[in-house]
């Protein structure tokens, strides 16, 4: 794995997120994938977040996918 990174990124700087940040990014991607439009309350309960946090995650994930 290290060799593959060296071949691809050798000599360049790149960002490697901390475990915590990576876990949040993966969680947010899962929430977006599970989002159906009418299941905000269910997602909030499943992920122990508020409905507003779920709305914010969905908005951010939509913006990422537009890039």
ABEGO torsion letter per residue (X at the ends): XAAAAAAAABGBBBBBBBAAAAAAAAAAAAAAAABAGAAAAAAAAAAGBBAAAAAAAAAAAAAAAAX
